[in-house]
Amino acid sequence: MKKKDITILLVDDEPDILEIVGYNLSTEGYHVITAENGLEAVKMAKKDKPQLIILDVMMPEMDGIEACEQIRKIPELSETIITFLTARGEDYSQMAGFDAGADDYITKPIKPKVLVSKVKALLRRLKEKEGKEDIMKIGNLIINREEYKISLKGEELILPRKEFELLSLLATKPNKVFKREEILDKVWGNEVVVGGRTIDVHIRKLREKIGDKRFKTIKGVGYKFVD
C-alpha cells in the first residue's frame, strides 16, 4: 500500500499538536485527517475508515479511551491500528488504553522525526500476513484471525487487539519458546518503544481469560503456548 493511499486520523484538542504532527505526517506523503474530540473522531473513523488513528486521551465531548472503545466496536475498522499520543504517562492510563483496544501508547512531547518513525513501524503491521491460516483450532480453542475473535469451549470471546495478536503468535507454533525480543518485534514492532512489563501484563490477562496452564514462562527467555 502506497503512502498516499494510507489515511491517518489525528485526534487532539490542541490545535498546535494537530498542526505540527499533521504537517510532518503529510510531508511524509500520508493522507491526514483531523478531529478535535473523541465524538468527532468516532464519526470520522466510520466515514473515512483510516488505517491508523492517533488519539489523545484527555479531550472534551468524549475522551480518547471511550472513543477507542467505540471504534473497536465497528466491524469494518477491525484492522485499524490505534495508538494513544498523550502527555499522561501513568501506568494506569496506559493499561486503560490497552484494555480499550489500543495497539500502542506514545508519550509526548516527542520529536516529529521520532513520531514519524514510530508511525512507519505501526503501519508495517498492515502488510499481508503470508502463510497464516485464518482459523486455527487447538483443542477447545478456536482462533479466527479474520474476525479477530476466539472461541473457548464453545463460548465466544473478543480480546483487545494486542492480546489477540499475542495469543495468535504464540499459538502458531504450540510448545515453541518465543523470545521476548521476537514477541516485541512481531506484535509491537521493533521500532516502537514499549515498557518492559508490556508483554508480562498481556500474558497475565490472557492467562485470566484463556487459562493459566496454556501459557508457560521460560525465565530469562520468553513464553510458549502449551497445547
PEBEL-V747823 format. One record per backbone hydrogen bond with DSSP energy under -0.5 kcal/mol. CO is the residue of the C=O (numbers start at 1). NH is the residue of the N-H. If there is no record, write none. Layout:
co:CO nh:NH
co:CO nh:NH
This chain:
co:2 nh:5
co:3 nh:6
co:3 nh:31
co:5 nh:7
co:6 nh:31
co:7 nh:9
co:7 nh:51
co:7 nh:52
co:8 nh:10
co:8 nh:33
co:9 nh:11
co:9 nh:54
co:10 nh:12
co:10 nh:35
co:11 nh:56
co:13 nh:15
co:14 nh:17
co:14 nh:18
co:15 nh:19
co:16 nh:20
co:17 nh:21
co:17 nh:22
co:18 nh:22
co:19 nh:23
co:20 nh:24
co:21 nh:25
co:22 nh:26
co:23 nh:27
co:24 nh:28
co:25 nh:30
co:26 nh:29
co:30 nh:32
co:31 nh:8
co:33 nh:10
co:35 nh:12
co:37 nh:41
co:38 nh:42
co:39 nh:43
co:40 nh:44
co:41 nh:45
co:42 nh:46
co:43 nh:47
co:44 nh:48
co:45 nh:49
co:51 nh:81
co:52 nh:9
co:53 nh:55
co:53 nh:83
co:54 nh:11
co:55 nh:85
co:57 nh:59
co:57 nh:64
co:60 nh:38
co:60 nh:62
co:62 nh:38
co:63 nh:67
co:64 nh:68
co:65 nh:69
co:66 nh:70
co:67 nh:71
co:68 nh:72
co:69 nh:73
co:70 nh:73
co:71 nh:74
co:73 nh:75
co:74 nh:77
co:75 nh:78
co:77 nh:80
co:81 nh:53
co:82 nh:103
co:82 nh:104
co:83 nh:55
co:84 nh:106
co:86 nh:108
co:87 nh:89
co:90 nh:94
co:91 nh:95
co:92 nh:96
co:93 nh:97
co:94 nh:98
co:95 nh:99
co:96 nh:100
co:97 nh:102
co:98 nh:101
co:104 nh:84
co:106 nh:86
co:111 nh:114
co:111 nh:115
co:112 nh:116
co:113 nh:117
co:114 nh:118
co:115 nh:119
co:116 nh:120
co:117 nh:121
co:118 nh:122
co:119 nh:123
co:120 nh:124
co:122 nh:125
co:123 nh:126
co:124 nh:127
co:128 nh:130
co:129 nh:132
co:134 nh:145
co:134 nh:146
co:136 nh:138
co:136 nh:143
co:138 nh:141
co:140 nh:153
co:141 nh:138
co:142 nh:144
co:142 nh:151
co:143 nh:136
co:143 nh:145
co:144 nh:148
co:144 nh:149
co:149 nh:144
co:150 nh:157
co:151 nh:142
co:151 nh:153
co:152 nh:155
co:154 nh:156
co:155 nh:152
co:157 nh:150
co:157 nh:159
co:160 nh:164
co:161 nh:165
co:162 nh:166
co:163 nh:167
co:164 nh:168
co:165 nh:169
co:166 nh:170
co:167 nh:171
co:168 nh:172
co:169 nh:172
co:169 nh:173
co:170 nh:173
co:171 nh:174
co:173 nh:176
co:176 nh:178
co:177 nh:179
co:178 nh:223
co:179 nh:183
co:180 nh:184
co:181 nh:185
co:182 nh:186
co:183 nh:187
co:183 nh:188
co:184 nh:188
co:184 nh:189
co:189 nh:192
co:191 nh:193
co:192 nh:194
co:195 nh:198
co:197 nh:201
co:198 nh:202
co:199 nh:203
co:200 nh:204
co:201 nh:205
co:202 nh:206
co:203 nh:207
co:204 nh:208
co:205 nh:209
co:206 nh:210
co:206 nh:211
co:207 nh:211
co:211 nh:214
co:212 nh:215
co:214 nh:226
co:216 nh:224
co:217 nh:219
co:218 nh:221
co:218 nh:222
co:221 nh:180
co:222 nh:218
co:223 nh:178
co:224 nh:216
co:225 nh:175
co:225 nh:227
